[in-house]
């Protein structure tokens, strides 16, 4: 069965518009997970943040830990000279955490990247510009606040997560 000419034209125009939008979106930016495997330490020990916990009331359900001096060394060689944005990503699923509302990550940096805050499943812009060289290094001091009501026991008793960086290459 043949479509009426006006319906056929609209269907072709709609399909063409969809293809053009998809191609334009792909051409606008490309997202790449950055390799940080040459960073000095793969695991950093947490320490309780007594100052933050003392500032809250004695009945507060919050627990705060710090991870100071985390050095990240990001491989950016394929993108040297290109305009890009770098995002800090907190993974959406963290074993032992009931919901993203149960955890908040705040960071301070050495100055190259922007400080910020994120919850599980969020990605935050930390840098934008022209990629200067094959490596970008930055130091993060993390403060992670947990809501004890949102925690559940995990095997081994450790709450573990690994944030990562994504680069969005701009046209």
C-alpha positions in Angstrom: 0.0 0.0 0.0 1.4 3.4 -1.0 1.3 6.4 1.3 -0.4 9.5 0.1 2.2 11.9 -1.3 1.8 14.6 1.5 2.1 12.0 4.2 5.1 10.4 2.5 6.8 13.8 2.3 6.2 14.5 6.0 7.6 11.1 6.9 10.7 11.7 4.9 11.1 15.2 6.2 10.7 13.9 9.8 13.3 11.1 9.3 15.8 13.6 7.7 15.3 16.1 10.5 16.0 13.3 13.1 19.1 12.2 11.3 20.4 15.8 11.1 19.7 16.4 14.8 21.5 13.2 15.7 24.5 14.1 13.6 24.7 17.6 14.9 24.6 16.3 18.5 27.5 13.9 17.8 29.5 16.7 16.0 28.9 19.2 18.8 30.8 17.3 21.5 32.4 14.0 22.3 32.7 12.6 25.8 35.7 10.6 26.9 36.5 9.1 30.3 40.0 10.3 31.2 42.7 7.8 32.2 44.1 8.6 35.6 46.0 5.3 36.1 49.4 7.2 36.5 48.1 9.1 39.5 50.4 8.6 42.5 48.0 6.7 44.8 45.1 4.4 43.8 43.7 4.2 47.3 43.6 7.0 49.9 42.8 6.4 53.6 39.9 8.3 55.0 40.1 10.1 58.3 37.2 11.4 60.4 36.5 15.1 60.3 36.0 15.8 64.0 35.7 19.6 63.3 32.7 19.2 61.0 31.0 16.6 63.2 31.6 18.7 66.4 30.0 21.7 64.7 26.8 19.7 64.2 24.5 18.8 67.1 25.2 15.7 69.2 22.2 13.9 67.7 23.1 14.6 64.1 22.8 11.6 61.8 25.7 12.9 59.7 29.2 11.5 59.6 32.0 13.4 57.8 35.3 12.0 56.6 38.2 13.6 54.8 40.5 12.5 52.0 43.4 15.0 51.8 46.0 15.4 49.2 44.6 13.2 46.4 46.8 13.7 43.4 45.2 13.1 40.0 47.3 12.9 36.8 45.0 12.8 33.8 46.1 11.6 30.4 45.1 14.4 27.9 47.6 13.7 25.1 45.0 12.9 22.4 43.3 16.3 23.1 46.2 18.7 23.2 45.3 22.1 21.6 41.6 21.3 21.5 38.8 23.1 23.3 37.3 21.0 26.0 35.6 20.8 29.4 36.5 18.4 32.2 33.9 17.0 34.6 34.3 15.3 38.0 31.9 12.4 38.2 30.6 10.7 41.3 29.3 7.2 40.3 25.5 6.7 40.7 25.8 3.4 42.5 27.8 3.2 45.8 27.6 -0.2 47.6 26.2 0.4 51.1 24.4 3.6 50.2 20.6 3.5 50.0 20.1 6.7 48.0 22.1 9.5 46.5 20.7 11.8 49.2 22.8 9.9 51.8 26.2 11.2 50.5 27.6 14.6 49.5 31.2 15.0 48.2 32.8 18.5 48.4 36.3 19.2 47.1 38.9 21.9 47.1 41.7 21.9 44.6 45.1 23.3 44.0 43.8 26.0 41.7 43.8 24.5 38.2 40.4 22.9 38.6 37.3 24.5 40.2 36.2 23.5 43.7 32.7 22.1 44.0 30.1 19.6 45.4 28.3 16.6 44.0 26.1 13.7 45.0 26.2 10.2 43.6 25.2 10.2 40.0 26.2 13.8 39.3 28.9 15.2 37.1 30.3 18.7 37.8 32.3 20.9 35.5 35.8 21.5 37.0 37.7 22.9 34.1 37.1 24.5 30.7 39.6 25.7 28.1 42.2 24.6 25.6 44.0 21.4 26.6 47.6 22.6 27.4 49.6 19.4 27.3 49.6 15.6 27.4 49.0 15.5 31.2 46.9 17.6 33.5 47.7 17.2 37.2 45.6 18.5 40.1 45.4 18.0 43.9 42.0 17.4 45.5 41.1 17.6 49.2 37.8 15.8 49.6 35.2 16.0 52.4 32.5 13.4 52.2 29.4 13.7 54.4 27.2 10.6 54.9 23.7 10.4 56.4 23.9 7.4 58.7 20.2 6.8 58.1 20.9 6.1 54.4 23.7 3.6 55.0 23.3 -0.2 55.1 25.9 -2.8 56.0 28.2 -4.1 53.3 30.5 -7.1 53.3 33.8 -6.2 54.8 32.3 -3.1 56.5 33.9 -0.6 54.1 32.0 2.0 52.0 34.0 2.3 48.8 33.6 4.5 45.7 35.8 5.7 42.9 35.1 9.1 41.3 36.4 9.7 37.8 36.9 12.5 35.2 35.2 12.9 31.8 36.4 15.2 29.1 33.9 16.7 26.7 35.7 17.8 23.5 34.1 20.8 21.9 33.9 21.6 18.2 
